[in-house]
Amino acid sequence: MEKITSKQNARVKAWAKLATKKGREASGTYLLDGWHLVQEALNHKAKLHAIIVTDELLAEHEEDFPLGVPVFVVPTDIAKLIGDTVTPQGIFAEVTLPEKTFDPSYVHDGAWLLLDAIQDPGNIGTMVRTADAAGFRGVVLGDGSADVFGPKVVRAMQGSQFHLEVLKGDLTTWTDALQANNIPVYGSELNPEAKNYREIDPTLDFALIMGNEGQGMDAELASKTTANLYIPITGDAESLNVGVAAGVLMFALKL
C-alpha cells in the first residue's frame, strides 16, 4: 500500500488522463469511480491494475481488496483531480479495457442492441444498462457513437459492461450477418413504411437498431432491416428520448 500526497505524482497524472479517450487508448485501461462499480469489477474478475482510495474509504473497504492489486491512498483533493465528478466517491479502480473481437457471422441466438452513431454518453449508458436488465446478450456500438468507456458512459452503465457483451462493430456487417442467420433486425424509424412495434411478436432472438439522437438511423442501414418500427405517441410530445424509446422497444420485443 502506497500513500500519494502530491498532485504532480506521475501516477496521479496518468490516472487523470484516463478521463480522455486518448489517455485510455494509450494506457489500455479505464477508470471506475465508486464502490459499486469497483465491486462489480471484483465480482466479475476484471483485470485490475490499481485501486485508489481515500483514507475515509480505506477503513471501510480495505478487507475487500484482493491480494496482488496495488492500493494507493490519496487525499480528497487528488480524488477530485482524477475523478470526473465534483464530488467523487473516494474509491477508484484502474481496469483493463476489454479487447473483444466478435464475428457476427457466428451469432445464431440472443437479443442484440445496435447503436447507430449515438453521441450522448448518458443515452449510451442508459441503453446498455437497460439491455442488461431486459436480458440482452450484447450491445454493439457503430461508427460515430461516443466511447463506451468514457467516464460519463461508465457511470451510467452502472457495471452492466461486466454482465453482457459490449462491442464496437460495423452495423451494416452485423445486420447482414444476423439476417443471414435468420435473426430479424428491427430498426427504429418514423416513416410511412414503418410498423407499429405492437405488431411484432416478442421473440428470443433478434436485433434492434437505435439511431442518432438528431438524425435517426443511417438511411442505407434503415433500408437493410427486416422492418422499421415506431412507437405511437398519443400525447402532445413530438418524440421520445432515444434511451426511453429503446427501453420501450427492448422490453416489448424480448420474450
BELTA-V634472 format. One line per field, one symbol per residue. phi: phi as a letter, one per 40 degrees, with the letter a starting at -180 (. if undefined). psi: psi as a letter, one per 30 degrees, with the letter a starting at -180 (. if undefined). burial: # if it has 24 or more other ideal C-beta (glycine too) atoms within 12 Angstrom, else .. A space follows every 10 residues. Layout:
phi: ???
psi: ???
burial: ???
This chain:
phi: .bbbbbccdc cccccccccb cccccccgba bbbhcdcccc cccbfcccca bbacdccccc bdcccccgcc bbcbccccdc cccbbcbccg abbcbcccbc bacccccbag bbbbbcfcbc dcccdccccc ccccgccabb ccdgccccbc dccccccfgc ccbacbbbac cccccccccc cgbcbbcbab adccbcdccc cdacbabbbb cddbbgcdcc ccccccabbb bcbcccccab dccccccdcc ccccc
psi: kkkkfkffke eeeeeefffk eeeeeefgll kkjkeeeeee eefghljkfl kkkleefeee geffklkfkk kkklleeeee eflgleilfg klkkkkkkik kjjffgjfll kkkkjjhkfk eeeeeeeeee eeefglelkk klkfllkfgl eeeeeffhff ffflkjlklj feeeeeeeef ggjkjkljkj lfflkkfffk kklejlkkkk lkeefakkee effflelkll jkjfafkelk keeeeeeeee fefk.
burial: ...#...... ##.######. ..##..#.## #####.#### ##...#.### ####..##.. #...#...#. ######.##. ####...### ########.. .#.#..#..# ########## ########## ##.#.##### ##.####### ########## ########## #########. ..######## ....#.#..# ....###### ###..###.. ##.####### #......... .##.###### .###.
